[in-house]
Amino acid sequence: MRQIALVALFLMFSAAAFADAFDFEATAGGFYPVLTVSNGPQTLTVTTEGFPGGFVFVGGATEGIATGMGAQAVVGNQLELLAINGFAPLRFSFLLPIFDITFRYGDNGGDDDDPVTIDAFDAANNLLGTLNGIYPVDQSDSLTLSGSFSGASYFIARTTPGSNNDSIFYEIESYTTSSTVPEPSGLLLMGLGVAAIALRRRR
């Protein structure tokens, strides 16, 4: 009985860690000085990095975003305008620490061949790791970068200097946030499980 109870408790606490996504499909398109979106207990804030007056654009480009990214994603801009050489790196900041994440990124033209770099930082601004990927050279391409970290607070995504750097759309295909406290539904199920075990043991 004790082993069953321990297994039940382990499963409940394991279920408290959740995986989800931010694909920006339900976000109103347009330019944002600061973009904040929520998904359950997690909140994501997207801003431009290195351009305090920059804007985050939500939507698709003229030819549409790369296959696999849906109709909308985000790209950074130095001004409220989509213009050549006017793009900016993006910072993705999370309310709750991230332990696993997958970014999907794509382009609408394949006009650059610049490597993509995504740096992960903790809340104290310590670099936790770097994800490196190739540029999506064809507009029908979308690529992914994945990594595991010991509680990342924010990520900075950029391309190296090139003909039109940072002109890439991003979305977060999946992420995992660790939680040591189960959600209310988890607590209810845990209570029912413990009660059932106690009743069975009494019989």
C-alpha positions in Angstrom: 0.0 0.0 0.0 2.8 2.4 0.9 4.4 1.8 -2.5 1.2 2.6 -4.3 0.8 5.8 -2.3 4.3 6.9 -3.1 3.9 6.2 -6.8 0.6 8.2 -6.8 2.3 11.1 -5.1 5.2 11.0 -7.6 2.9 11.0 -10.6 0.9 13.9 -9.2 4.0 16.0 -8.6 5.4 15.0 -12.0 2.2 16.2 -13.6 2.8 19.6 -12.0 5.5 20.2 -14.6 3.8 21.3 -17.8 4.7 21.7 -21.4 2.9 24.2 -23.6 3.6 26.7 -26.4 3.3 30.3 -27.5 2.5 30.4 -31.2 0.9 33.9 -31.2 -2.0 32.8 -33.3 -4.5 34.2 -30.9 -2.6 37.5 -30.5 -3.9 40.6 -32.3 -1.5 41.4 -35.1 0.4 44.7 -35.1 3.3 46.5 -33.6 3.9 46.4 -29.8 6.6 48.3 -27.8 6.2 45.4 -25.3 4.2 42.2 -26.0 2.9 40.3 -23.1 1.0 37.0 -23.4 -0.1 34.5 -20.8 -0.8 30.8 -20.9 -2.1 29.4 -17.6 0.4 30.3 -14.8 3.1 31.2 -17.3 3.6 34.7 -18.8 5.8 35.6 -21.7 7.1 39.1 -22.4 8.7 39.9 -25.7 10.7 43.0 -26.4 13.5 44.1 -28.7 17.0 43.8 -27.5 19.4 46.7 -27.9 16.7 49.0 -29.2 14.7 50.4 -26.3 12.4 52.3 -28.7 11.9 49.2 -30.9 8.7 47.3 -31.6 7.7 43.7 -31.7 5.7 42.9 -34.8 3.0 40.1 -34.6 1.8 38.8 -37.9 3.1 37.4 -41.2 5.2 39.0 -43.9 3.9 39.8 -47.4 4.6 36.3 -48.7 3.5 34.6 -45.5 5.6 33.0 -42.8 7.4 29.7 -43.4 5.5 26.5 -43.5 4.8 25.0 -40.1 4.6 28.3 -38.3 0.9 29.1 -38.9 -0.3 32.6 -39.8 1.5 34.6 -37.1 4.8 34.8 -35.3 7.0 37.6 -34.0 9.9 39.6 -35.4 11.8 42.5 -33.9 11.9 46.0 -35.5 13.9 49.1 -34.7 10.9 51.2 -35.7 7.2 50.7 -36.2 7.9 49.6 -39.7 9.0 46.4 -41.5 12.0 47.6 -43.4 15.3 46.2 -44.8 18.1 46.7 -42.3 15.5 47.8 -39.7 15.1 44.6 -37.8 16.2 43.9 -34.2 17.0 41.0 -31.9 14.3 39.8 -29.6 14.2 39.1 -25.9 11.8 36.4 -24.6 11.3 36.8 -20.9 9.3 34.3 -18.8 7.5 34.8 -15.4 8.4 31.2 -14.3 11.7 29.6 -15.0 12.2 27.5 -18.1 13.8 24.1 -18.1 13.2 22.9 -21.6 12.3 24.9 -24.7 12.0 24.6 -28.5 12.0 27.7 -30.7 10.7 27.5 -34.2 11.9 30.1 -36.6 11.4 31.0 -40.3 11.7 33.6 -43.0 9.6 34.9 -45.7 12.3 35.2 -48.4 15.5 33.4 -47.6 17.5 36.5 -48.4 20.2 35.9 -45.8 22.5 33.0 -44.8 23.3 34.3 -41.3 23.6 31.8 -38.4 20.8 32.0 -35.7 21.9 32.3 -32.1 19.7 32.1 -29.0 21.3 32.7 -25.6 19.7 31.6 -22.4 20.1 33.6 -19.1 19.0 33.1 -15.6 17.4 35.8 -13.4 20.9 37.0 -12.3 21.9 37.5 -16.0 24.2 34.6 -16.0 24.6 32.9 -19.4 23.3 29.3 -19.1 23.9 28.2 -22.7 23.6 29.0 -26.3 21.6 27.5 -29.1 23.0 27.8 -32.6 21.2 27.0 -35.9 21.4 27.7 -39.6 19.4 30.4 -41.3 16.2 29.1 -43.1 17.5 29.7 -46.6 14.1 29.0 -48.3 10.8 30.7 -47.5 9.2 27.3 -47.3 11.5 26.3 -44.5 11.0 26.6 -40.8 13.6 25.2 -38.4 13.8 24.5 -34.7 16.3 25.0 -31.9 15.9 23.1 -28.6 17.7 23.1 -25.3 17.5 22.2 -21.6 18.5 24.6 -18.9 18.6 24.8 -15.1 15.9 27.4 -14.9 16.2 30.0 -17.6 14.6 33.4 -17.1 15.0 34.9 -20.5 16.3 34.2 -24.0 17.9 36.6 -26.6 17.5 35.6 -30.2 19.5 37.2 -33.0 21.4 36.5 -36.2 25.0 37.4 -36.8 25.6 40.6 -38.9 24.7 40.0 -42.5 22.8 41.5 -45.4 19.5 41.8 -43.5 20.2 40.4 -40.0 17.4 39.7 -37.5 14.7 39.5 -40.2 13.4 36.2 -38.8 10.1 35.3 -37.4 10.0 33.3 -34.1 7.5 31.3 -32.1 7.9 29.0 -29.1 6.9 25.5 -30.2 7.1 24.0 -26.7 8.4 24.8 -23.2 8.5 23.1 -19.9 8.2 25.0 -16.6 9.0 23.2 -13.3 6.5 23.6 -10.6 6.9 22.1 -7.1 3.3 22.9 -6.1 0.5 21.1 -8.0 -2.3 23.0 -9.5 -5.7 22.8 -7.7 -7.0 20.0 -9.9 -3.8 18.1 -9.1 -4.3 18.6 -5.4 -7.9 17.3 -5.7 -6.9 14.2 -7.5 -4.1 13.6 -5.0 -6.6 13.9 -2.1 -9.0 11.5 -3.8 -6.2 9.0 -4.4 -4.9 9.1 -0.8 -8.5 8.8 0.5 -9.1 5.7 -1.7 -5.9 4.1 -0.6 -6.8 4.7 3.1 -10.3 3.3 2.6 -8.9 0.2 0.9 -6.3 -0.3 3.7 -9.0 0.1 6.3 -11.1 -2.6 4.7 
